[in-house]
Amino acid sequence: MLEINFPAVLLSALIPLLVGFIYYHPKVLGTIWMKTAGITPDSNKKENMMKLLIIMILVSIPLAFFMQFLVIHQFHFYSMLANDKSLEIAGSPLNTFFTETMAKYGSEFRTFKHGAFHGSFSGIVLAMPIITISSLFENKNWKYVLIHTGYWIITMGLMGGIISGFPA
């Protein structure tokens, strides 16, 4: 069975925080984001920043955990046969096929590049629609949508790359 790589998941859970420090820095897109969001530097100081960062990391862990199922194809192979009771019998033909196939192809497509592709694609097909729908109801403009979508495409790409390319 394919094991969950907890160090990779925990490391990739820090990516939203690290990318956010750079991406939303005033010298990158922070000033434009604040203007489109209608906030000022002073309005952010009212929040307890340590509390926000801890919550951000805590909610990034389930995202990172889920990302491995999006970027590692071998998880899908197991899920196809998960309820097949014949796999529980040692020496069964299916169990032998299963074990030999994973031994032969278990590390295929386990690169940073491949994970980054699937992570970025997930940002496009998952994050972009969510951000767009929420932003439309909040009367935000398209610049706001593009800034946040870009952040999540980059973030999910890096998360996917780390999870897929991290040694097991």
Secondary structure in CASP SS format (residue, H / E / C, confidence):
PFRMAT SS
TARGET T0000
AUTHOR 0000-0000-0000
METHOD secondary structure of the structure
MODEL  1
M C 1.00
L C 1.00
E C 1.00
I C 1.00
N C 1.00
F H 1.00
P H 1.00
A H 1.00
V H 1.00
L H 1.00
L H 1.00
S H 1.00
A H 1.00
L C 1.00
I H 1.00
P H 1.00
L H 1.00
L H 1.00
V H 1.00
G H 1.00
F H 1.00
I H 1.00
Y H 1.00
Y C 1.00
H C 1.00
P H 1.00
K H 1.00
V H 1.00
L H 1.00
G H 1.00
T H 1.00
I H 1.00
W H 1.00
M H 1.00
K H 1.00
T H 1.00
A H 1.00
G C 1.00
I C 1.00
T C 1.00
P H 1.00
D H 1.00
S H 1.00
N H 1.00
K H 1.00
K C 1.00
E C 1.00
N C 1.00
M H 1.00
M H 1.00
K H 1.00
L H 1.00
L H 1.00
I H 1.00
I H 1.00
M H 1.00
I H 1.00
L H 1.00
V H 1.00
S H 1.00
I H 1.00
P H 1.00
L H 1.00
A H 1.00
F H 1.00
F H 1.00
M H 1.00
Q H 1.00
F H 1.00
L H 1.00
V H 1.00
I C 1.00
H C 1.00
Q H 1.00
F H 1.00
H H 1.00
F H 1.00
Y H 1.00
S H 1.00
M H 1.00
L C 1.00
A C 1.00
N C 1.00
D C 1.00
K H 1.00
S H 1.00
L H 1.00
E H 1.00
I C 1.00
A C 1.00
G C 1.00
S C 1.00
P H 1.00
L H 1.00
N H 1.00
T H 1.00
F H 1.00
F H 1.00
T H 1.00
E H 1.00
T H 1.00
M H 1.00
A H 1.00
K H 1.00
Y H 1.00
G C 1.00
S C 1.00
E C 1.00
F C 1.00
R C 1.00
T C 1.00
F H 1.00
K H 1.00
H H 1.00
G H 1.00
A H 1.00
F H 1.00
H H 1.00
G H 1.00
S H 1.00
F H 1.00
S H 1.00
G H 1.00
I H 1.00
V H 1.00
L H 1.00
A H 1.00
M H 1.00
P H 1.00
I H 1.00
I H 1.00
T H 1.00
I H 1.00
S H 1.00
S H 1.00
L H 1.00
F H 1.00
E C 1.00
N C 1.00
K C 1.00
N C 1.00
W H 1.00
K H 1.00
Y H 1.00
V H 1.00
L H 1.00
I H 1.00
H H 1.00
T H 1.00
G H 1.00
Y H 1.00
W H 1.00
I H 1.00
I H 1.00
T H 1.00
M H 1.00
G H 1.00
L H 1.00
M H 1.00
G H 1.00
G H 1.00
I H 1.00
I H 1.00
S H 1.00
G H 1.00
F C 1.00
P C 1.00
A C 1.00
END
